[in-house]
Amino acid sequence: MTDTSPGFEAIMSSLDYPMYVVTATDGRDRAGCLVGFAAQCSTSPSRFMVWLSKNNHTFQVAAGATHLGVHRLDERCRDLAELFGSHTGFEVDKFARCAWRPGPRGVPLLTDCPAWFVGEILSRHDTGDHVGVLLQPVAATGETGFGPQVGFRDVRDLKPGNPA
């Protein structure tokens, strides 16, 4: 039996789900990656899940992290989507190529990204080639007036820094 049917693949390729940059630190290293597998999963209490590829440098750093940063990308952040989606942290210090600052618990926050939150890691869930990380938001920007969100269709032309 195959992993997915052509019908399922057709449905998935037609979606335009939002893209985020997730950042982490384990106290020694910084990491960040472009993710499309992410969603709010509870309103009371507030919870958000991000899935990180096991092949990704960010996955390795996040394994030693207590908190993650989740950045909502709008049209002004296309360059950040390209940086964090097309390069691997195994070879490139992405933070040397963008403006950032340490946020709560030292989580790297992207200065040019107007919308972000930091979440405490509550649990991790192995779901196949990705691990879901359940977050409880502990800090967020208060900005409003975000532009249109960068979606999968906006970045599908990028060559990934790592295979999924």
N, CA, C and O atoms as a DFTB+ gen file, in Angstrom:
656 C
 N C O
     1  1       0.832      -1.179       0.000
     2  2       0.000       0.000       0.000
     3  2       0.881       1.250       0.000
     4  3       1.857       1.318       0.748
     5  1       0.544       2.238      -0.834
     6  2       1.333       3.464      -0.907
     7  2       0.956       4.394       0.235
     8  3      -0.105       4.260       0.844
     9  1       1.846       5.338       0.512
    10  2       1.588       6.294       1.588
    11  2       0.374       7.171       1.304
    12  3      -0.425       7.432       2.203
    13  1       0.229       7.626       0.067
    14  2      -0.883       8.511      -0.271
    15  2      -1.418       8.159      -1.644
    16  3      -0.708       7.590      -2.472
    17  1      -2.656       8.496      -1.877
    18  2      -3.267       8.258      -3.175
    19  2      -3.098       9.501      -4.042
    20  3      -2.872      10.592      -3.519
    21  1      -3.205       9.348      -5.371
    22  2      -3.119      10.526      -6.244
    23  2      -4.188      11.565      -5.904
    24  3      -3.939      12.765      -6.021
    25  1      -5.377      11.117      -5.483
    26  2      -6.431      12.057      -5.109
    27  2      -6.044      12.907      -3.913
    28  3      -6.286      14.115      -3.898
    29  1      -5.442      12.277      -2.905
    30  2      -4.993      13.011      -1.721
    31  2      -3.920      14.020      -2.107
    32  3      -3.961      15.171      -1.672
    33  1      -2.961      13.590      -2.923
    34  2      -1.898      14.489      -3.384
    35  2      -2.483      15.679      -4.149
    36  3      -2.018      16.808      -3.988
    37  1      -3.486      15.436      -4.970
    38  2      -4.121      16.518      -5.729
    39  2      -4.777      17.528      -4.787
    40  3      -4.661      18.737      -4.985
    41  1      -5.462      17.027      -3.771
    42  2      -6.090      17.932      -2.802
    43  2      -5.027      18.752      -2.077
    44  3      -5.154      19.972      -1.970
    45  1      -3.990      18.100      -1.582
    46  2      -2.947      18.800      -0.830
    47  2      -2.233      19.842      -1.684
    48  3      -1.909      20.925      -1.197
    49  1      -1.985      19.524      -2.953
    50  2      -1.275      20.479      -3.813
    51  2      -2.150      21.668      -4.185
    52  3      -1.638      22.680      -4.665
    53  1      -3.453      21.566      -3.974
    54  2      -4.343      22.689      -4.293
    55  2      -4.512      23.650      -3.120
    56  3      -5.066      24.736      -3.288
    57  1      -4.041      23.265      -1.936
    58  2      -4.198      24.109      -0.751
    59  2      -3.194      25.249      -0.758
    60  3      -2.120      25.143      -1.351
    61  1      -3.548      26.322      -0.104
    62  2      -2.629      27.450       0.066
    63  2      -2.560      27.791       1.549
    64  3      -3.006      28.856       1.976
    65  1      -1.998      26.880       2.320
    66  2      -1.925      27.056       3.759
    67  2      -0.875      28.101       4.112
    68  3       0.065      28.321       3.349
    69  1      -1.033      28.755       5.281
    70  2      -0.087      29.797       5.686
    71  2       1.292      29.232       6.008
    72  3       1.433      28.099       6.468
    73  1       2.284      30.043       5.755
    74  2       3.670      29.689       6.047
    75  2       4.149      30.537       7.232
    76  3       3.737      31.685       7.402
    77  1       5.013      29.951       8.029
    78  2       5.575      30.614       9.209
    79  2       7.079      30.367       9.232
    80  3       7.564      29.404       8.637
    81  1       7.812      31.233       9.918
    82  2       9.188      30.928      10.280
    83  2       9.180      30.610      11.760
    84  3       8.699      31.398      12.575
    85  1       9.720      29.438      12.104
    86  2       9.841      29.007      13.491
    87  2      11.307      29.138      13.881
    88  3      12.193      28.707      13.144
    89  1      11.560      29.739      15.051
    90  2      12.929      29.927      15.531
    91  2      13.090      29.260      16.896
    92  3      12.131      29.091      17.649
    93  1      14.339      28.886      17.186
    94  2      14.629      28.172      18.432
    95  2      16.050      28.447      18.878
    96  3      16.910      28.823      18.082
    97  1      16.277      28.253      20.160
    98  2      17.630      28.192      20.700
    99  2      17.647      27.141      21.797
   100  3      16.680      26.981      22.542
   101  1      18.749      26.437      21.882
   102  2      18.940      25.465      22.960
   103  2      19.908      26.015      24.005
   104  3      20.390      25.276      24.864
   105  1      20.189      27.324      23.925
   106  2      21.132      27.957      24.839
   107  2      22.530      28.049      24.268
   108  3      23.357      28.813      24.766
   109  1      22.804      27.275      23.227
   110  2      24.102      27.307      22.548
   111  2      23.942      27.739      21.100
   112  3      24.617      28.657      20.632
   113  1      23.046      27.072      20.404
   114  2      22.842      27.311      18.975
   115  2      21.490      27.978      18.736
   116  3      20.553      27.833      19.520
   117  1      21.421      28.717      17.622
   118  2      20.167      29.285      17.128
   119  2      19.794      28.544      15.861
   120  3      20.658      28.049      15.137
   121  1      18.497      28.472      15.601
   122  2      18.035      27.841      14.370
   123  2      16.681      28.417      14.001
   124  3      15.965      28.966      14.839
   125  1      16.352      28.279      12.733
   126  2      15.043      28.715      12.260
   127  2      14.761      28.085      10.914
   128  3      15.675      27.814      10.136
   129  1      13.476      27.853      10.645
   130  2      13.093      27.259       9.372
   131  2      11.703      27.720       8.970
   132  3      10.904      28.153       9.799
   133  1      11.440      27.616       7.686
   134  2      10.134      27.897       7.117
   135  2       9.261      26.665       7.306
   136  3       9.672      25.558       6.958
   137  1       8.063      26.843       7.854
   138  2       7.156      25.711       8.059
   139  2       5.773      26.023       7.500
   140  3       5.298      27.157       7.562
   141  1       5.151      25.005       6.960
   142  2       3.787      25.119       6.476
   143  2       2.833      24.266       7.280
   144  3       1.617      24.447       7.204
   145  1       3.373      23.336       8.053
   146  2       2.537      22.492       8.900
   147  2       2.450      23.159      10.261
   148  3       3.331      22.975      11.101
   149  1       1.389      23.936      10.487
   150  2       1.209      24.662      11.743
   151  2      -0.243      25.109      11.848
   152  3      -0.874      25.447      10.846
   153  1      -0.765      25.109      13.073
   154  2      -2.150      25.540      13.249
   155  2      -2.473      25.774      14.719
   156  3      -1.914      25.130      15.607
   157  1      -3.389      26.711      14.954
   158  2      -3.980      26.835      16.273
   159  2      -4.801      25.575      16.498
   160  3      -5.531      25.139      15.607
   161  1      -4.686      24.993      17.676
   162  2      -5.392      23.733      17.914
   163  2      -6.261      23.770      19.162
   164  3      -6.883      22.763      19.500
   165  1      -6.320      24.900      19.855
   166  2      -7.219      25.083      20.993
   167  2      -7.356      26.581      21.254
   168  3      -6.400      27.340      21.098
   169  1      -8.562      26.995      21.655
   170  2      -8.772      28.399      22.005
   171  2      -8.781      28.621      23.506
   172  3      -8.408      29.694      23.980
   173  1      -9.206      27.608      24.257
   174  2      -9.254      27.745      25.707
   175  2      -8.872      26.415      26.337
   176  3      -9.715      25.524      26.446
   177  1      -7.633      26.261      26.751
   178  2      -6.570      27.262      26.742
   179  2      -5.974      27.438      25.342
   180  3      -6.118      26.572      24.479
   181  1      -5.311      28.559      25.135
   182  2      -4.670      28.827      23.842
   183  2      -3.540      27.831      23.605
   184  3      -2.658      27.652      24.444
   185  1      -3.592      27.190      22.442
   186  2      -2.549      26.238      22.053
   187  2      -2.315      26.345      20.555
   188  3      -3.230      26.650      19.790
   189  1      -1.081      26.091      20.146
   190  2      -0.681      26.134      18.739
   191  2       0.283      24.981      18.519
   192  3       1.132      24.708      19.368
   193  1       0.157      24.301      17.382
   194  2       1.047      23.182      17.062
   195  2       1.847      23.527      15.817
   196  3       1.296      23.994      14.820
   197  1       3.150      23.294      15.883
   198  2       4.011      23.385      14.702
   199  2       4.659      22.025      14.504
   200  3       5.003      21.342      15.469
   201  1       4.819      21.643      13.253
   202  2       5.473      20.381      12.936
   203  2       6.823      20.687      12.302
   204  3       6.910      21.460      11.348
   205  1       7.867      20.079      12.835
   206  2       9.229      20.272      12.345
   207  2       9.723      18.993      11.691
   208  3       9.562      17.903      12.240
   209  1      10.324      19.130      10.516
   210  2      10.896      17.988       9.813
   211  2      12.066      17.425      10.607
   212  3      12.908      18.170      11.108
   213  1      12.108      16.117      10.713
   214  2      13.210      15.455      11.413
   215  2      14.544      15.641      10.701
   216  3      15.596      15.433      11.305
   217  1      14.520      16.029       9.422
   218  2      15.743      16.241       8.649
   219  2      16.316      17.639       8.829
   220  3      17.361      17.954       8.259
   221  1      15.665      18.466       9.596
   222  2      15.968      19.882       9.664
   223  2      16.883      20.217      10.845
   224  3      16.768      19.626      11.919
   225  1      17.779      21.160      10.633
   226  2      18.647      21.655      11.699
   227  2      17.816      22.230      12.842
   228  3      18.162      22.048      14.010
   229  1      16.736      22.916      12.522
   230  2      15.882      23.496      13.558
   231  2      15.303      22.404      14.457
   232  3      15.173      22.596      15.666
   233  1      14.960      21.270      13.872
   234  2      14.463      20.146      14.665
   235  2      15.491      19.753      15.721
   236  3      15.134      19.519      16.875
   237  1      16.763      19.679      15.337
   238  2      17.814      19.282      16.275
   239  2      17.981      20.303      17.392
   240  3      18.110      19.934      18.559
   241  1      17.979      21.589      17.037
   242  2      18.122      22.630      18.063
   243  2      16.882      22.666      18.949
   244  3      16.994      22.807      20.167
   245  1      15.703      22.540      18.349
   246  2      14.453      22.581      19.109
   247  2      14.347      21.424      20.096
   248  3      13.625      21.526      21.087
   249  1      15.055      20.326      19.841
   250  2      15.029      19.192      20.767
   251  2      15.551      19.592      22.144
   252  3      15.171      18.992      23.149
   253  1      16.417      20.598      22.197
   254  2      16.958      21.071      23.470
   255  2      16.354      22.383      23.928
   256  3      16.832      22.982      24.892
   257  1      15.310      22.839      23.251
   258  2      14.687      24.128      23.566
   259  2      13.491      23.950      24.498
   260  3      12.875      22.885      24.547
   261  1      13.179      25.004      25.227
   262  2      11.975      25.025      26.064
   263  2      10.879      25.871      25.437
   264  3       9.711      25.748      25.805
   265  1      11.250      26.734      24.489
   266  2      10.321      27.659      23.845
   267  2      10.665      27.772      22.361
   268  3      11.814      27.567      21.969
   269  1       9.674      28.097      21.541
   270  2       9.873      28.363      20.118
   271  2       9.248      29.703      19.774
   272  3       8.281      30.132      20.402
   273  1       9.812      30.358      18.768
   274  2       9.207      31.558      18.203
   275  2       8.473      31.189      16.924
   276  3       8.984      30.418      16.112
   277  1       7.290      31.732      16.744
   278  2       6.494      31.497      15.537
   279  2       6.212      32.858      14.923
   280  3       5.577      33.709      15.545
   281  1       6.687      33.057      13.704
   282  2       6.575      34.334      13.012
   283  2       5.577      34.233      11.870
   284  3       5.726      33.397      10.979
   285  1       4.554      35.092      11.897
   286  2       3.574      35.170      10.813
   287  2       4.186      36.024       9.716
   288  3       4.568      37.170       9.951
   289  1       4.277      35.471       8.533
   290  2       4.910      36.170       7.417
   291  2       3.857      36.875       6.579
   292  3       2.870      36.268       6.166
   293  1       4.074      38.165       6.331
   294  2       3.214      38.845       5.365
   295  2       4.063      39.212       4.153
   296  3       5.244      38.870       4.082
   297  1       3.457      39.905       3.212
   298  2       4.143      40.174       1.936
   299  2       5.459      40.915       2.113
   300  3       6.328      40.832       1.245
   301  1       5.627      41.637       3.213
   302  2       6.891      42.342       3.475
   303  2       8.009      41.381       3.868
   304  3       9.175      41.773       3.894
   305  1       7.672      40.135       4.172
   306  2       8.629      39.168       4.702
   307  2       9.018      38.085       3.702
   308  3       9.536      37.041       4.096
   309  1       8.778      38.316       2.437
   310  2       9.098      37.304       1.418
   311  2      10.573      36.925       1.456
   312  3      10.922      35.761       1.259
   313  1      11.440      37.904       1.709
   314  2      12.874      37.612       1.775
   315  2      13.207      36.701       2.960
   316  3      14.111      35.871       2.866
   317  1      12.483      36.850       4.073
   318  2      12.703      35.962       5.213
   319  2      12.229      34.547       4.901
   320  3      12.861      33.572       5.308
   321  1      11.113      34.436       4.178
   322  2      10.632      33.117       3.752
   323  2      11.695      32.436       2.896
   324  3      11.964      31.246       3.060
   325  1      12.293      33.191       1.989
   326  2      13.330      32.622       1.125
   327  2      14.569      32.231       1.925
   328  3      15.111      31.143       1.731
   329  1      15.018      33.103       2.817
   330  2      16.196      32.808       3.631
   331  2      15.996      31.562       4.485
   332  3      16.848      30.674       4.500
   333  1      14.876      31.495       5.195
   334  2      14.663      30.395       6.128
   335  2      14.134      29.139       5.454
   336  3      14.126      28.067       6.059
   337  1      13.688      29.263       4.192
   338  2      13.201      28.100       3.474
   339  2      14.184      27.504       2.487
   340  3      14.085      26.324       2.150
   341  1      15.134      28.307       2.018
   342  2      16.038      27.853       0.956
   343  2      17.450      27.537       1.428
   344  3      18.274      27.078       0.636
   345  1      17.738      27.769       2.679
   346  2      19.072      27.509       3.215
   347  2      18.961      26.586       4.414
   348  3      17.964      26.612       5.136
   349  1      19.964      25.789       4.621
   350  2      19.977      24.894       5.775
   351  2      20.906      25.430       6.857
   352  3      22.000      25.918       6.573
   353  1      20.454      25.331       8.083
   354  2      21.271      25.736       9.215
   355  2      22.471      24.836       9.437
   356  3      23.366      25.171      10.213
   357  1      22.495      23.690       8.760
   358  2      23.675      22.826       8.826
   359  2      24.861      23.472       8.112
   360  3      26.011      23.134       8.390
   361  1      24.581      24.411       7.185
   362  2      25.639      25.025       6.383
   363  2      25.735      26.535       6.523
   364  3      26.797      27.110       6.285
   365  1      24.628      27.194       6.911
   366  2      24.558      28.662       6.890
   367  2      24.023      29.175       8.220
   368  3      23.083      28.608       8.777
   369  1      24.627      30.258       8.731
   370  2      24.052      30.958       9.876
   371  2      23.038      31.954       9.324
   372  3      23.404      33.057       8.918
   373  1      21.786      31.570       9.310
   374  2      20.731      32.416       8.741
   375  2      20.600      33.733       9.501
   376  3      20.246      34.759       8.921
   377  1      20.886      33.697      10.800
   378  2      20.735      34.906      11.613
   379  2      21.807      35.943      11.320
   380  3      21.633      37.114      11.660
   381  1      22.915      35.543      10.696
   382  2      23.931      36.494      10.259
   383  2      23.472      37.241       9.013
   384  3      24.092      38.228       8.616
   385  1      22.382      36.772       8.391
   386  2      21.880      37.355       7.143
   387  2      20.571      38.122       7.320
   388  3      19.956      38.533       6.337
   389  1      20.141      38.317       8.579
   390  2      18.903      39.065       8.807
   391  2      18.994      39.773      10.154
   392  3      19.864      39.483      10.976
   393  1      18.067      40.712      10.355
   394  2      17.995      41.425      11.632
   395  2      17.174      40.594      12.615
   396  3      16.097      40.097      12.285
   397  1      17.703      40.455      13.824
   398  2      17.002      39.700      14.855
   399  2      17.425      40.203      16.220
   400  3      18.406      40.933      16.363
   401  1      16.659      39.795      17.219
   402  2      16.993      40.125      18.599
   403  2      16.555      38.961      19.484
   404  3      15.654      38.205      19.122
   405  1      17.195      38.820      20.644
   406  2      16.734      37.783      21.556
   407  2      15.412      38.198      22.192
   408  3      15.253      39.339      22.627
   409  1      14.475      37.272      22.243
   410  2      13.178      37.510      22.857
   411  2      13.072      36.749      24.167
   412  3      14.085      36.378      24.759
   413  1      11.843      36.516      24.618
   414  2      11.647      35.759      25.850
   415  2      12.370      34.413      25.794
   416  3      12.330      33.714      24.781
   417  1      13.032      34.061      26.900
   418  2      13.802      32.820      27.016
   419  2      14.914      32.716      25.974
   420  3      15.387      31.619      25.674
   421  1      15.336      33.868      25.416
   422  2      16.418      33.888      24.444
   423  2      16.020      33.489      23.038
   424  3      16.873      33.423      22.153
   425  1      14.733      33.218      22.811
   426  2      14.278      32.796      21.477
   427  2      14.582      33.906      20.470
   428  3      14.218      35.058      20.706
   429  1      15.240      33.585      19.352
   430  2      15.532      34.605      18.346
   431  2      14.232      35.101      17.694
   432  3      13.417      34.312      17.215
   433  1      14.065      36.420      17.692
   434  2      12.906      37.046      17.052
   435  2      13.368      37.854      15.852
   436  3      14.323      38.626      15.950
   437  1      12.704      37.684      14.733
   438  2      13.069      38.359      13.491
   439  2      12.525      39.779      13.512
   440  3      11.312      39.992      13.503
   441  1      13.430      40.742      13.540
   442  2      13.081      42.144      13.688
   443  2      12.168      42.645      12.578
   444  3      11.286      43.465      12.831
   445  1      12.364      42.167      11.356
   446  2      11.580      42.646      10.222
   447  2      10.245      41.931      10.063
   448  3       9.506      42.197       9.115
   449  1       9.940      41.045      10.968
   450  2       8.667      40.333      10.931
   451  2       7.744      40.981      11.963
   452  3       8.014      40.898      13.161
   453  1       6.663      41.621      11.523
   454  2       5.834      42.400      12.449
   455  2       4.913      41.576      13.344
   456  3       4.309      42.130      14.262
   457  1       4.790      40.302      13.112
   458  2       3.865      39.493      13.905
   459  2       4.531      38.199      14.330
   460  3       4.970      37.415      13.489
   461  1       4.608      37.974      15.625
   462  2       5.233      36.774      16.160
   463  2       4.641      36.456      17.524
   464  3       4.036      37.307      18.176
   465  1       4.830      35.211      17.938
   466  2       4.599      34.861      19.339
   467  2       5.654      33.844      19.754
   468  3       6.216      33.131      18.923
   469  1       5.903      33.795      21.033
   470  2       6.785      32.796      21.619
   471  2       5.905      31.854      22.417
   472  3       5.044      32.282      23.185
   473  1       6.137      30.551      22.219
   474  2       5.364      29.554      22.938
   475  2       6.244      28.622      23.732
   476  3       7.310      28.209      23.275
   477  1       5.788      28.293      24.931
   478  2       6.445      27.283      25.743
   479  2       6.093      25.912      25.181
   480  3       4.934      25.635      24.874
   481  1       7.097      25.065      25.051
   482  2       6.872      23.710      24.541
   483  2       6.230      22.873      25.645
   484  3       6.811      22.672      26.711
   485  1       5.013      22.388      25.364
   486  2       4.289      21.551      26.321
   487  2       4.513      20.066      26.060
   488  3       4.603      19.273      26.996
   489  1       4.604      19.687      24.768
   490  2       4.797      18.277      24.420
   491  2       5.256      18.158      22.978
   492  3       5.155      19.101      22.193
   493  1       5.760      16.983      22.650
   494  2       6.202      16.661      21.293
   495  2       5.502      15.374      20.856
   496  3       5.300      14.461      21.657
   497  1       5.131      15.315      19.562
   498  2       4.359      14.187      19.051
   499  2       4.948      13.720      17.723
   500  3       4.937      14.466      16.744
   501  1       5.458      12.499      17.684
   502  2       6.007      11.933      16.455
   503  2       4.847      11.593      15.527
   504  3       3.984      10.785      15.870
   505  1       4.833      12.218      14.342
   506  2       3.731      12.003      13.404
   507  2       4.207      11.428      12.072
   508  3       3.455      11.437      11.097
   509  1       5.412      10.939      12.014
   510  2       5.968      10.400      10.774
   511  2       7.302      11.061      10.502
   512  3       8.223      10.955      11.312
   513  1       7.419      11.753       9.353
   514  2       8.683      12.432       9.045
   515  2       8.788      13.793       9.729
   516  3       9.817      14.459       9.622
   517  1       7.740      14.208      10.426
   518  2       7.726      15.447      11.200
   519  2       7.346      15.144      12.645
   520  3       6.700      14.138      12.937
   521  1       7.762      16.036      13.544
   522  2       7.355      15.966      14.942
   523  2       6.535      17.215      15.244
   524  3       6.973      18.340      15.003
   525  1       5.338      16.993      15.775
   526  2       4.485      18.099      16.190
   527  2       4.924      18.599      17.548
   528  3       5.146      17.811      18.468
   529  1       5.050      19.916      17.673
   530  2       5.455      20.539      18.930
   531  2       4.287      21.402      19.395
   532  3       3.925      22.381      18.742
   533  1       3.703      21.029      20.531
   534  2       2.564      21.752      21.082
   535  2       3.057      22.919      21.919
   536  3       3.868      22.749      22.829
   537  1       2.556      24.111      21.600
   538  2       3.013      25.339      22.243
   539  2       1.890      26.022      23.013
   540  3       0.733      26.028      22.593
   541  1       2.264      26.594      24.145
   542  2       1.388      27.486      24.897
   543  2       1.966      28.884      24.755
   544  3       3.064      29.137      25.250
   545  1       1.262      29.807      24.093
   546  2       1.798      31.161      23.915
   547  2       2.086      31.838      25.260
   548  3       1.271      31.791      26.182
   549  1       3.264      32.467      25.349
   550  2       3.649      33.187      26.567
   551  2       3.965      34.654      26.300
   552  3       4.016      35.451      27.237
   553  1       4.177      35.019      25.050
   554  2       4.456      36.408      24.665
   555  2       4.123      36.562      23.192
   556  3       4.254      35.617      22.415
   557  1       3.689      37.769      22.808
   558  2       3.343      38.020      21.398
   559  2       3.414      39.513      21.109
   560  3       3.380      40.340      22.020
   561  1       3.513      39.842      19.820
   562  2       3.454      41.243      19.428
   563  2       2.033      41.737      19.611
   564  3       1.082      40.956      19.619
   565  1       1.907      43.025      19.755
   566  2       0.589      43.624      19.860
   567  2       0.226      44.403      18.616
   568  3      -0.778      45.115      18.596
   569  1       1.038      44.275      17.574
   570  2       0.790      45.027      16.351
   571  2      -0.468      44.557      15.650
   572  3      -0.872      43.401      15.773
   573  1      -1.082      45.474      14.910
   574  2      -2.237      45.145      14.080
   575  2      -1.966      45.644      12.671
   576  3      -0.928      46.253      12.411
   577  1      -2.893      45.387      11.767
   578  2      -2.742      45.870      10.398
   579  2      -1.771      45.049       9.580
   580  3      -1.043      45.586       8.745
   581  1      -1.757      43.740       9.819
   582  2      -0.870      42.874       9.065
   583  2      -1.299      42.843       7.607
   584  3      -2.484      42.955       7.291
   585  1      -0.330      42.692       6.732
   586  2      -0.624      42.524       5.315
   587  2      -1.042      41.095       5.027
   588  3      -1.076      40.258       5.930
   589  1      -1.363      40.810       3.759
   590  2      -1.737      39.443       3.388
   591  2      -0.641      38.459       3.773
   592  3       0.545      38.728       3.581
   593  1      -1.045      37.329       4.311
   594  2      -0.099      36.323       4.787
   595  2       0.542      35.578       3.627
   596  3      -0.113      35.271       2.631
   597  1       1.839      35.290       3.770
   598  2       2.539      34.471       2.797
   599  2       1.994      33.052       2.908
   600  3       1.947      32.472       3.993
   601  1       1.587      32.508       1.775
   602  2       1.056      31.151       1.737
   603  2       1.966      30.225       0.960
   604  3       2.966      30.647       0.381
   605  1       1.603      28.965       0.960
   606  2       2.404      27.958       0.270
   607  2       2.602      28.299      -1.201
   608  3       3.689      28.099      -1.743
   609  1       1.571      28.808      -1.847
   610  2       1.697      29.143      -3.272
   611  2       2.739      30.223      -3.520
   612  3       3.320      30.292      -4.603
   613  1       2.979      31.068      -2.519
   614  2       3.985      32.130      -2.646
   615  2       5.405      31.603      -2.567
   616  3       6.337      32.254      -3.040
   617  1       5.580      30.428      -1.971
   618  2       6.936      29.913      -1.753
   619  2       7.190      28.575      -2.430
   620  3       8.276      28.012      -2.295
   621  1       6.208      28.059      -3.154
   622  2       6.386      26.720      -3.737
   623  2       7.520      26.660      -4.757
   624  3       7.976      25.569      -5.100
   625  1       7.983      27.808      -5.247
   626  2       9.094      27.839      -6.203
   627  2      10.460      27.782      -5.522
   628  3      11.478      27.638      -6.199
   629  1      10.498      27.893      -4.192
   630  2      11.775      27.873      -3.490
   631  2      12.356      26.472      -3.462
   632  3      11.640      25.485      -3.294
   633  1      13.671      26.407      -3.631
   634  2      14.357      25.123      -3.491
   635  2      14.652      24.929      -2.013
   636  3      15.363      25.741      -1.420
   637  1      14.115      23.858      -1.394
   638  2      14.306      23.664       0.044
   639  2      15.765      23.492       0.423
   640  3      16.552      22.898      -0.314
   641  1      16.115      24.032       1.604
   642  2      17.454      23.853       2.121
   643  2      17.716      22.421       2.561
   644  3      18.853      21.952       2.513
   645  1      16.664      21.724       2.992
   646  2      16.710      20.312       3.393
   647  2      15.518      19.598       2.793
   648  3      14.479      20.223       2.582
   649  1      15.632      18.307       2.510
   650  2      14.437      17.574       2.106
   651  2      13.497      17.436       3.291
   652  3      13.936      17.379       4.440
   653  1      12.198      17.383       3.008
   654  2      11.228      17.233       4.100
   655  2      11.371      15.858       4.686
   656  3      10.652      15.508       5.622
